[in-house]
Amino acid sequence: MAIAACFFTASIPNNTNPKLINLRSFNPSSSLHLHLRLPLPPLSSPLRHQHNNHRLPLFIPCSSGGDGGINHHPPPSGGGGGDNSDDNSHNGDGDSAEDKNRGEAMVVLAEAKRSLESFPKDLAAAIQAGKIPGSVVSRFLELEESRFFGWLMQFDGFRERLLADDLFMAKVGMECFVGMFTKTAAEYERRRENFFNELEVVFADVVMAIIADFMLVYLPAPTVSLRPPLAGNAGSIAKFLHNCPDNAFQVALAGTSYSLLQRLGAIARNGAKLFAVGTASSLVGTAVTNALINARKAVDKSATVEVENVPIVSTSVAYGVYMAVSSNLRYQILAGVIEQRILEPMLHQHKIMLSALSFAVRTGNTFLGSLLWVDYARMIGIQKAQEEHKELTD
C-alpha cells in the first residue's frame, strides 16, 4: 500500500502567498476554495492607508467539516513528500510554478553573482524554462566547488543524478565495494560444502554481478530532468519514454508531474536497459568461466568429469531477464521509496547517519539479490547443485 501510494501522492505548494487574507469568519459547508479579487471602496474601506485603486485578493477557504478550513497550513517542502502527480502548475495566487522556480533560481544567481552563460547549456535552459527551483541551483554551485564533483558535472547523466541526490556517488561506491563480498557470501550460503567444487560457477556469478552493480545504481537513481524535448518528427513511443521519469517512485520537482502510465513506463524502460546490461555482463562472465574451466581441465585430468562448461547463451539470457525483473524492481523501490521518501526526509540534516543506513539497506538488498539469483538459476536449470550433477554423470 505504501508503494502504491507513491504513484498517487500529490504535492502541496510550499507556502501560502502572504498577500492572501484568510477570512476566518467565513465558514460555509462547501468543499470548494474560492479565490476572489474584489475592488475595495475608495473611501469607505477601513484600509485607508492603501491606495484607493488597489485590488486585494481575498482567500476564502471553504470546507464541509473540521474547522471550516481555518488554520490549514501546507506542510514544508523537501523530503519524501508528494510527487506532483496532479496538476500543480499554479500556486495559490495564480502564479505558475515555472515563474516561482525561475524567480527562486534568479535570486540564487544574483546572490552568487553568476550569470546563466556560466552554466551548462541544458541547465541554463531548464532555469530559463522554470523547471529548476532555487534549491537545485544552490546544489549545483556547491558541487561545482569540489574538483571531483565539478569534473563529474560535465557529464549529463551524472549531472542529472547528482543534482537530485548529493549522495549518489557514495551509493555507487557502496554498491560496487560491497557487491563482491556480499555476493560471494551469498553464493557460499546457498552452496555451503559445494562452494569450492562449484568455484567456477561462483566466479561467473560474481563477475556478472560486479559488472552490473554500477548500472543497477545508475539507471534507477532519481534525477533532475534536464533533457531537451525531442524533435517534432520523433515517434509517439519515443516521446512517451523520453518523458518518463528515471525512477518510477521518485519525488517530482515543483512544476513537474508524472502520470501513472509514465511511472509504469519508467519500469519498462529501465527493464529493457537492464536486460541488455545483464545479458552483456553475463556473456563476459560465462566466457571467462569457460576459459577457466578449460584451463583447469588441461592441468587436472580428473576435472574433465567433475566440471562442465557453463552454457553461454541460456545463462546470459536468463541473467538478463533476472536483471530486468527482480533487480529492476528491487532497486527502483530502494532508491525511490526507501531512500528518497523514507530515509532522506528523516535524516536530511544527518548525512553520516543517512549514509550508514543507506549502506546497510543496500548491503542487504545485494545479498538478497544474490540468493534469489542462485535459486532462480537452479529453478530454470542453467545451474545444478553438485549432488545433482554427480547423479546425472554417474
ChimeraX attribute file (.defattr): number of C-alpha atoms within 10 A of each C-alpha:
attribute: neighborCount
match mode: 1-to-1
recipient: residues
	/A:1	5
	/A:2	7
	/A:3	12
	/A:4	9
	/A:5	11
	/A:6	22
	/A:7	23
	/A:8	17
	/A:9	15
	/A:10	18
	/A:11	23
	/A:12	21
	/A:13	19
	/A:14	14
	/A:15	13
	/A:16	13
	/A:17	14
	/A:18	8
	/A:19	11
	/A:20	15
	/A:21	12
	/A:22	16
	/A:23	13
	/A:24	15
	/A:25	9
	/A:26	13
	/A:27	17
	/A:28	15
	/A:29	11
	/A:30	13
	/A:31	13
	/A:32	12
	/A:33	12
	/A:34	12
	/A:35	15
	/A:36	12
	/A:37	11
	/A:38	11
	/A:39	12
	/A:40	17
	/A:41	14
	/A:42	14
	/A:43	9
	/A:44	8
	/A:45	11
	/A:46	10
	/A:47	12
	/A:48	11
	/A:49	7
	/A:50	13
	/A:51	10
	/A:52	14
	/A:53	10
	/A:54	12
	/A:55	13
	/A:56	15
	/A:57	16
	/A:58	17
	/A:59	20
	/A:60	22
	/A:61	22
	/A:62	20
	/A:63	17
	/A:64	13
	/A:65	12
	/A:66	7
	/A:67	12
	/A:68	19
	/A:69	21
	/A:70	17
	/A:71	10
	/A:72	9
	/A:73	11
	/A:74	12
	/A:75	12
	/A:76	11
	/A:77	15
	/A:78	15
	/A:79	17
	/A:80	21
	/A:81	21
	/A:82	23
	/A:83	24
	/A:84	24
	/A:85	20
	/A:86	16
	/A:87	12
	/A:88	17
	/A:89	17
	/A:90	16
	/A:91	20
	/A:92	14
	/A:93	16
	/A:94	10
	/A:95	12
	/A:96	16
	/A:97	22
	/A:98	22
	/A:99	19
	/A:100	20
	/A:101	23
	/A:102	20
	/A:103	17
	/A:104	19
	/A:105	23
	/A:106	20
	/A:107	12
	/A:108	18
	/A:109	17
	/A:110	10
	/A:111	9
	/A:112	11
	/A:113	8
	/A:114	13
	/A:115	11
	/A:116	14
	/A:117	8
	/A:118	8
	/A:119	15
	/A:120	14
	/A:121	12
	/A:122	14
	/A:123	24
	/A:124	18
	/A:125	17
	/A:126	18
	/A:127	25
	/A:128	18
	/A:129	13
	/A:130	22
	/A:131	25
	/A:132	28
	/A:133	24
	/A:134	21
	/A:135	14
	/A:136	23
	/A:137	20
	/A:138	16
	/A:139	15
	/A:140	21
	/A:141	16
	/A:142	13
	/A:143	19
	/A:144	16
	/A:145	11
	/A:146	11
	/A:147	10
	/A:148	10
	/A:149	18
	/A:150	16
	/A:151	14
	/A:152	17
	/A:153	20
	/A:154	12
	/A:155	11
	/A:156	15
	/A:157	17
	/A:158	18
	/A:159	24
	/A:160	19
	/A:161	23
	/A:162	23
	/A:163	22
	/A:164	22
	/A:165	20
	/A:166	16
	/A:167	15
	/A:168	18
	/A:169	17
	/A:170	13
	/A:171	21
	/A:172	16
	/A:173	15
	/A:174	21
	/A:175	22
	/A:176	18
	/A:177	14
	/A:178	18
	/A:179	25
	/A:180	18
	/A:181	15
	/A:182	21
	/A:183	25
	/A:184	19
	/A:185	16
	/A:186	21
	/A:187	25
	/A:188	18
	/A:189	13
	/A:190	16
	/A:191	18
	/A:192	12
	/A:193	11
	/A:194	14
	/A:195	18
	/A:196	12
	/A:197	15
	/A:198	19
	/A:199	17
	/A:200	23
	/A:201	24
	/A:202	21
	/A:203	18
	/A:204	21
	/A:205	24
	/A:206	21
	/A:207	21
	/A:208	23
	/A:209	26
	/A:210	19
	/A:211	19
	/A:212	22
	/A:213	23
	/A:214	17
	/A:215	16
	/A:216	24
	/A:217	24
	/A:218	20
	/A:219	21
	/A:220	29
	/A:221	26
	/A:222	27
	/A:223	24
	/A:224	22
	/A:225	25
	/A:226	19
	/A:227	15
	/A:228	11
	/A:229	10
	/A:230	12
	/A:231	8
	/A:232	8
	/A:233	7
	/A:234	10
	/A:235	10
	/A:236	10
	/A:237	8
	/A:238	10
	/A:239	15
	/A:240	13
	/A:241	16
	/A:242	18
	/A:243	17
	/A:244	21
	/A:245	27
	/A:246	27
	/A:247	27
	/A:248	29
	/A:249	30
	/A:250	29
	/A:251	31
	/A:252	22
	/A:253	22
	/A:254	26
	/A:255	23
	/A:256	19
	/A:257	20
	/A:258	22
	/A:259	16
	/A:260	15
	/A:261	12
	/A:262	20
	/A:263	22
	/A:264	16
	/A:265	21
	/A:266	24
	/A:267	22
	/A:268	17
	/A:269	19
	/A:270	23
	/A:271	24
	/A:272	18
	/A:273	16
	/A:274	26
	/A:275	23
	/A:276	19
	/A:277	22
	/A:278	28
	/A:279	26
	/A:280	18
	/A:281	23
	/A:282	28
	/A:283	22
	/A:284	16
	/A:285	26
	/A:286	25
	/A:287	17
	/A:288	16
	/A:289	23
	/A:290	19
	/A:291	15
	/A:292	15
	/A:293	20
	/A:294	16
	/A:295	12
	/A:296	16
	/A:297	17
	/A:298	12
	/A:299	9
	/A:300	10
	/A:301	10
	/A:302	11
	/A:303	15
	/A:304	14
	/A:305	11
	/A:306	14
	/A:307	20
	/A:308	15
	/A:309	16
	/A:310	21
	/A:311	14
	/A:312	18
	/A:313	13
	/A:314	16
	/A:315	21
	/A:316	25
	/A:317	18
	/A:318	20
	/A:319	28
	/A:320	24
	/A:321	20
	/A:322	22
	/A:323	28
	/A:324	24
	/A:325	18
	/A:326	14
	/A:327	24
	/A:328	26
	/A:329	17
	/A:330	17
	/A:331	22
	/A:332	25
	/A:333	20
	/A:334	22
	/A:335	22
	/A:336	23
	/A:337	22
	/A:338	18
	/A:339	22
	/A:340	24
	/A:341	23
	/A:342	15
	/A:343	18
	/A:344	21
	/A:345	16
	/A:346	14
	/A:347	15
	/A:348	14
	/A:349	10
	/A:350	10
	/A:351	13
	/A:352	11
	/A:353	13
	/A:354	19
	/A:355	19
	/A:356	12
	/A:357	15
	/A:358	22
	/A:359	18
	/A:360	12
	/A:361	14
	/A:362	22
	/A:363	20
	/A:364	12
	/A:365	19
	/A:366	24
	/A:367	20
	/A:368	15
	/A:369	20
	/A:370	23
	/A:371	18
	/A:372	16
	/A:373	21
	/A:374	20
	/A:375	13
	/A:376	16
	/A:377	16
	/A:378	12
	/A:379	11
	/A:380	12
	/A:381	12
	/A:382	16
	/A:383	18
	/A:384	16
	/A:385	16
	/A:386	17
	/A:387	9
	/A:388	9
	/A:389	14
	/A:390	13
	/A:391	8
	/A:392	8
	/A:393	8
	/A:394	6
